[in-house]
Amino acid sequence: MRRSKFSALKLYDRALVEILGQVRPQTALRDETRKGVYRIGAFAYQENGTPLPSTPPAPPVLLVYSTGCTLVRG
């Protein structure tokens, strides 16, 4: 089976991301101490959205919004 070229995720600093089990988008923050690692809530993820090992396991990243997207609070 061939994968779509559009299925690859790439996190960036201050990215809005959809996480499995979360109602609202979360913000990804670059980890200053580890290159290519981003913090989303209490969990760490690689730049491609793969969760790093943790207890409990980190929920998967479902979607990364485009650069420039912001939350509108109403």
C-alpha positions as CSV (number, residue, x, y, z in Angstrom):
1,M,0.0,0.0,0.0
2,R,1.3,3.4,-0.9
3,R,1.2,6.3,1.5
4,S,0.0,9.7,0.5
5,K,2.6,12.4,0.5
6,F,0.2,14.6,2.4
7,S,0.0,12.3,5.4
8,A,3.2,13.4,7.0
9,L,2.9,15.6,10.1
10,K,5.5,18.2,11.0
11,L,5.4,20.1,14.3
12,Y,6.6,23.7,14.7
13,D,6.9,26.0,17.6
14,R,3.5,27.4,18.7
15,A,1.6,25.1,16.3
16,L,-2.0,24.3,17.0
17,V,-2.6,20.5,17.0
18,E,-5.5,18.2,17.4
19,I,-4.8,15.4,20.0
20,L,-6.8,12.3,20.4
21,G,-9.3,12.7,23.3
22,Q,-8.9,16.5,23.6
23,V,-11.9,18.7,22.8
24,R,-9.9,21.8,21.8
25,P,-6.7,22.2,19.9
26,Q,-3.5,22.2,22.0
27,T,-0.3,24.3,21.4
28,A,3.0,22.6,20.6
29,L,6.0,24.3,22.2
30,R,9.6,23.6,21.1
31,D,11.7,22.0,23.9
32,E,14.7,24.3,24.4
33,T,16.8,21.4,25.8
34,R,16.3,18.8,23.1
35,K,16.6,19.4,19.4
36,G,13.6,18.2,17.3
37,V,11.4,17.6,20.4
38,Y,8.1,19.5,21.1
39,R,6.0,19.6,24.3
40,I,2.2,19.3,24.0
41,G,0.7,19.4,27.4
42,A,2.6,17.1,29.7
43,F,3.9,14.9,26.8
44,A,6.9,15.1,24.5
45,Y,6.7,14.4,20.7
46,Q,9.3,14.2,17.9
47,E,9.1,16.8,15.1
48,N,7.1,14.3,13.0
49,G,4.4,14.0,15.6
50,T,5.6,10.6,17.0
51,P,5.1,10.5,20.8
52,L,8.2,9.8,22.9
53,P,7.8,7.0,25.5
54,S,6.1,8.1,28.6
55,T,3.8,6.7,31.4
56,P,0.9,7.0,30.7
57,P,1.4,6.8,27.0
58,A,1.0,10.1,25.1
59,P,-2.1,10.4,22.9
60,P,-1.4,10.5,19.1
61,V,-1.4,13.8,17.2
62,L,-4.2,13.7,14.7
63,L,-3.7,17.1,12.9
64,V,-1.3,20.0,12.8
65,Y,-2.9,23.3,11.7
66,S,-1.2,25.5,9.1
67,T,1.2,28.2,10.1
68,G,-0.7,31.3,11.1
69,C,-3.8,29.6,12.5
70,T,-5.0,31.0,15.8
71,L,-7.7,30.1,18.3
72,V,-10.6,32.5,18.3
73,R,-12.2,32.8,21.7
74,G,-15.8,34.0,21.6
